Amino acid sequence: MRNTALTKTKIKEQDPLVRNKNFKEVVLGYTEEEAIEEAKRCFQCKNKPCVSGCPVNVPIPEFMSAIAQGEFEQAYQIITRENSLPAICGRVCPQENQCEGKCIRGIKGEPVGIGRLERFVADYHMKNGNESESIIESDNNIKVAVVGSGPAGLSCASELAKKGYDVTIFEALHKTGGVLSYGIPEFRLPKKLVQEEVENVKKLGVKIKKNVLVGRSITVDELIEEGFKSVFIGSGAGLPRFMNIKGENLNGVYSANEFLTRVNLMKAYQKDSATPVKVGKNVAVVGGGNVAMDAARTAKRLGAENVYIVYRRGENELPARLEEVHHAKEEEIIFKTLTNPEEILGNDGKVTGLNCIKMELGEADASGRRRPIPIEDSNFNIDVDTVIIAIGQTPNPLIRQTTSNLDIQKWGGIVVEEETMKTSKDRVYAGGDAVTGAATVILAMGAGKKAAKAIDIELSK
């Protein structure tokens, strides 16, 4: 029987004032009964608007139907026909702007909890599913190199491996997963799940070489010289942006990239960590995106008493997911919107405060958002001893500096053909944050899938 409830089936979460002191996962997931109940809210629309909102074209109504019938393993097989990382996407995709944003149940209530159900199915498979062999076409002995083991690289590699290609991923770090491992906190995305998803890709025959920095250890040009018939660049966007204001060189100032990498990848939150990260009593995080929310919530878990989100536009303009803003507020993160830093204050080389100016919104800028304008004589100080800058990242220049005939956008992203992800260099493709700048996991995966399809077409000629 169809579930006509206007709201999603409630999902269990840790208590906010308990979870803001630990790194365990915030959302606890659905039970089997809850998953079936939520799946029954799907109307099984013939035109499938939800699928049009998914960058990797998961057949959503099909897997919803399987869940509603209690066929959880079948639902997993349906999802993984198109999505090689369901446990990850179910947790970190901005579904409200994609599949769920297109769901007609959202017109007169809440959309179906597509992300929650994708997560449930992936977790169910990891716990209960039988090992099933992926359908792989006959080996064609054609070598393809993939730069980076983040979502774009893993997606491209898995798609090509299924088609019989001999794929090798080159990863700069000692851990695989890219931003999934170093950027997203444990309480949002357990690293055990990331490594299990990576293992699933390796089971397709994909080889991974870690501690290989393409552009230093070996160049893209040299990969081609060594016999790789095509190269996909999915190296992400790991170069942090700064505000270029006075005081950014003081002790106690971090880029969000460094801060989260040390905590997530190097386990700095553990008491016996070899590379601990210390935050003071009062922390300011500059920025309003998902990375800013991650940094703020992490600082709170590291023991900060007061953590401020300092954002130059209003709350309605925050680019972070609504769920992340909601969770941050529950965890007692303090939001100071329409506020812009002008100087990081210090004494004896250490941060002592943040001088800010109040803002108001003017006319829309080129991006369509209303431009923030400083209000004269409205400066004030926030007493802080740690400042984390989370205003975005750009691609590391190393690959573009060491690759011949590679066209680059003015801000540093690689230029590609939109339909194929092909670069200006013959046999070289690119996707994910290396092309777009910091974006979402699922968009990076979509780019990896698109590139794999184009590579297969080119190498099959």
N, C-alpha and C positions, 0 to 999 in steps of 0.2 A: 504494500500500500504506500502511495506517495506521501511524503512528509511535507505538509503545507505550511510549516512554521516559518514566520517571517525573519527569524533570527537564526544564526548558526548554532549548531549544537555546541554547548559550552565546552571549552577545553581546559584541562587542569594546568595550573602554573604554581611554581613556588611562591610562597608569601613574599611580597616585595621587600619587607624589612628583614627577612632572613636571607633571601637570595643576594641582596646587595652587599653581603659579607662573604659570599662564596663564589666559586667559578663553575658550579654545577649548572646544567642546562636549565634555563628559565621555564620553558614550556615543556610539560610532561607528556603530551600526546594523548591521542584517543585510545579508548579500549575498543575491542572488536565491535561491541554493541553500539558504541557511540559513532564509530566510523560508518556502520551500516545505516544508522539513523540519519547521519548527515548526507550520505550518498543518495538517499531516497528523496532529498530535496531537489535533486537535478531533474529538470523537466524533459531531458533528452531531446532538445531542440533539433529539428531537421537541418537547419542552416548552420548549426554549431558555431555561434559567435565567439564562444570561449576559445576555440581552437585558433581563430584568426588573431586572437590576442597573445598567443604563445609563440615566442621567437623560434622554438624548435618543433612546433606543430604536433605536440602530444595529442593523441586522439582522446580527448577528455571525456566525452559522453560514454565512450566504450569502457574506459576503466572505471567510471562511476557505476555503470551498470553491473560490472563484475563485482565491485565492492558491495553493492546493494544486495547481491545474491550470495554474499559471503565467500566469493571466489577470490580471495586476496592474492594468491600466487598468480592466478590468471591476470589480475589487474596489474601486477608487477611486470609480467611479460609484455602486456600491452604498452605500458609506459616506456619500457626500455627499448622498444622498437625505435623510438625517436629520441629518448633522453637517456644518456649514459650515466647521469649523476642525480638520480631522483631523490636520494636522501638529503643531498645538499640543496637542490632546488626547492624542495618542499619546505626548507627552513629559511632560506635567505632571499628567494625571489620576491620582487615587489608585485605580488599577485594583484594587489588592488589597482595597479596601473596597467595590468596585462590581462590575463585570462579572466580573473574575477571582475575586472573592470568592464568586461564585455558581457558578463552573465546577466540574463534578463531577470533573474531573481532579485538582482540589486535595484530594480526599478521601484519596487514597492516593499523594500526590506533589505536584508543583507544578502549578498551573493552566496552561492554555495562555497564552502570552505575547501576550494580545490587544492590549495597549498597544504593545508592540514591533512588532507586525504592522501596526497602524493607522499608526504612524509610518513604517514601511517603505513602505507603499502610497502615503502622501501624498508622501514624498520621491521615490519612483519617478515619480509623476505630474509633480511639479515639474521633474524632470530630463528625462523622456522622453515625457510625455503630450502628445497633440495638443490644441490648443485646442478645447474643445467648448462649444457654446452651451447655456446653462441654459434649461430650459423655464420660460418666464415667461408668465403669463396676460395677456390684453389689458390695456393701461393703463386704469385706471378714473379717473385724474385726481384721486384722493382723497389729500390731503396728510396725512402722519403724521410727527410729530417724534419723534426718539429722542435722549435726553440721555445722552451718554457713548458712547465707541467701544471700551469694554472688551468682554469676552466676552458679557455679557448684551445690550448694545446691538447688537453685530454680529450676534448670533443673531436677535434680534427683527427687525432691519432687513432681513436677508437673507430671512427667511421672508415678510415683508410684501412685499418687492420681487418675489419670485417670484409673488405673487398679484396683481401689477399695481399696487400702491400707489406713490405718489410720496413716497419716504422721504428725509428729511434728518436726518443725525446732527449733533448739536452737541457738539463736543469742547472742553473747557476748555484743554487743553495744545496745544503746537505739534506734537506727534507723536500719531498714532493708536495705538490698541491698549490704552489704559487700563493696568491692572495687568500685562498681558502685556508692555508696553513699559517701564514704570517700576519694576515690582516684582520680576519674575523675572529672575535674572541671565543674562547671555549664555551662560555655560557650561552652563546647563540649557535655555535656550530662545533660540536665535539670533534676533536682532531682524530679520534679513533675512527669516526665515520668517514672522514676525509681519506684516511689511509686505506680503509676497506674499499672505498670507491676507486681509489688508484689501483688497488690490487685487482679489481674486476677488469680494469683496462689492461693491466699486464697479462691477465689470463688470455687475452685475445692475441698474445704474441708480441705486444709492444715492449720494446727494450727501453730502459731509462738509464741514462748516464748522468749522475749527480756531480756537483762541484765542477761543472764545465761552464765557464762564463763565455758565451758566444760573443765575439768581439775582442776577447783577450786570449782565452785558451785556444780558440779556433774561430775563424771568421766565416760568414755566410759564403763568401767566395770560395774559401777552402773546402767547405762542406761539399759544394758542387764539384770541385776538382777531385774530391775523394770518391766520387761515384754516386752521390745522392742525386736522383733525377729531378727532385723538387724539394723546396724548403718552405715550411710554413713558420712565420714569425709570430709567436704569441707570447712575447716577453713582458707584457703588462706595462703598467705605469707606476714605477717605483721611485721616481724622483720628486721629492716633496717641494711644494711651493711655500714661500715665506712672504710676509707682508712688507719687508724692507722698512721696518720702523725701528726707532732707537731702542736698544736693549735686547734685541733678538739673540745676541751672543752671550748673554748672562747665563751663569749656571742655574739650572732649573727650568730652562726653556727646551722643549722637545718639539720635533716634528711628530705628528700623529703616526707617521710611517715608522719612525724609529721606536717610539713608545710602544706601539702595538706589536711590532716585530720582536722586540725584546721580551715582552710579556708572553705573546702567543707561541713564538717559535722557540724561544730560549727558556721558556717556563720561569720567567722572572718572578711570578707570583708565588712560587714555591719557596718555603723557608730555607731550603738548602740549595737554592739556585746559585750557580757560579757567577751569574750576571744579574744581580738583583736590581730592580728599579725602585727608587724611593720617591714618594710624593709627600708633600707637606700636608698641613692641615687644610689649606685652602688652595684649590686648583681652578684655574680658568681654562676652558677649552674654547678656542676661537674657531667658529664655523658652525654650520647648521645641517650638514649632511649625515649620512649613516656612519661615516668614519668618525665624525665628531661625537655622535651618540655612543659609539663603541668606546672611544677614548674616555669620555666622561664616566660611563658606567664602569669601565675598568678601573679608573682612578678611585672611584668610590669603594670598589672591592679591595683596593690596595690599602685602604685605611683613611682616606681623606675625609674630613668632617664635612666640609662644604665644597661642592663642585658646581661651577657655574658654566653654562653654555652661553657664550657671548656671540651674538649674531646680529648683523647690521640691518637685516630686514625684519618684518613682523613674523609672528608665529604662523600665520596663514601661508607665508612664503617659505617656510622651512622645507628644504629639499629632502630631508630624511623621511623614511617610511613612517606612516602614521603609527604603526605598531611600535616602532622603536622610540618615537617621541612619547607615546603612552607609557611604555615600560620605564623610560628614563624618569618621567614625572613620578611614577609609582615608587621609584627607588630614591626619591628625594633629591634628584638633580634640579638645580635652580636655573631657570631660564631668564636670561637678560637679553631680550630681543630689542630691535631698534637701537642697538648699541654697537659702537665700532671702536676698537682699540686704536690709540694714537701713539702710545709709548709704553714700553715695559720698564717699570721702575726697578731700581736696584741699589744695593749698598754692599760694598766690599765684594763685588763681583757676583752677588746672589740676588735672585728675584725677591722684591719686597711688595710689589703691587702692579696694578695695571691701570694706566690712565686711559679713560674712555670718553667718548663724546656721544651724546644722544642723537638719534637720527629720526627723520620723517620720510615718508615715501612720496616721491614726486611722480613725474610722467614715466611711462614705460620706456625701458631701454631696448636695445637691439634684440635681446632675448625674449622680449614681451613682458618681462617683469618690471614692476615699478621701481624706478631708480632711487636708492637711498641717498638722502641729502642731509648733511650735518646741520644741527641746530646751533646757532651761534651762542657762545658763552654757556654751554651746557655740560662742560667737562666735569668729570667726577672720577674718583679713584676707587678701585676694588682691592682690598687687602688680600693678596695671594702670594704664595711662595713657589708655585709651579705654574707654568703656562705651556699649554700644548696647542700647537698651530695645526689646524685641520681644515685648510682652505683649498685642498685639492692636490693632485699629483700629475706629473707629466711623464712621458716615456724617457727612460735613461738614454742619453745621446750616444752611448757606446756603439750600438749596432749601426745607427745611421752614419757614424763617423768612420766605420770600418767596412762598409758595404758599398761597392761601386754601383753606379747607375740607379740609385734608389731615391726616388722623389719623396720629399718630406714637406709636410704642411708647415706654415710659419711658426706655429706654436710647438712643433716637434713630433706630431703624429705622422705615421707613414701614409702616403697617398695610395689608395687602392681603387679598383673598379668596384662599384657598389654591388653588382650582381654576382661577381666571381671572387672578390677579395684579392684579385691579382694586382701585384705592384708593377712599377715601371721596369723592374728588372726581370729578365726572362727566367721563367720557372720558379719564381719566388712569390709567395702569397703571404698575407698578413691579416690579423684580425684581433678582436678584443681591445683591451685598453691601449695596446701599442698603436692602434689606429684611431680610436675614439677619445683617448684620455680616460680617466677613471669613470667607469660606468657600472653596469650590473653583471652578475655572474651569468645569467641566462642570455643576455645579449652577446656576451663573449662566446658562449657555447653555440649560439646561433651562427655567429661568424665562422667559428671553427667548422661547423657542419657544412656551411655554404662553400667554404674553401676546399674542403675534402671532396665535395661533389665536383667542383671545377678542376681540381688536380686530377681526379680520376678520368674526367673527360679528356683533358689534355694528354695524359700519359697513355690513354687507350687508343689514341690515334695511330 
